[in-house]
Amino acid sequence: MYAIVEYNGNQYKVEKDAVLTFAKINDAKEGDTITIDKVLLVSDGDKVSVGTPYVSGAKVTVEVGNTFRDRKILVLKYKAKKDYHRLHGHRDSFTDVKVKDITVA
């Protein structure tokens, strides 16, 4: 059984007991439980429920895990013959979550 959920503007494919990496969840601490009710699709073997836009009564429960930062990405801007170059670094923050349960009403 799997589901496709929308959380913080991103879509994720979740399966029971899977550990996923979400974009940073600011309002939850490690060990908290979050219920996601924006479920776009639920598949239970041969039966598939597709929402318009969300499946009514479907919920996914996840447990918040560790929050970490990814490796640094370097962006270089350069213009030839103009003596212009700029190096900019960026690191995204992510949160590990573990899917506890997928329920369909």
Buried (B, 14 or more C-beta within 10 A) or exposed (E): EBBBBBBEEEEBEBEBEEEBEBBEBEEBEEEEEBEBEBBBBBBEEEEEBEBEEBBEEBBBBBBBBEBEEEEEEEEEEEEEEEEEEEEEEEEEEBBBBBBBEBEBE
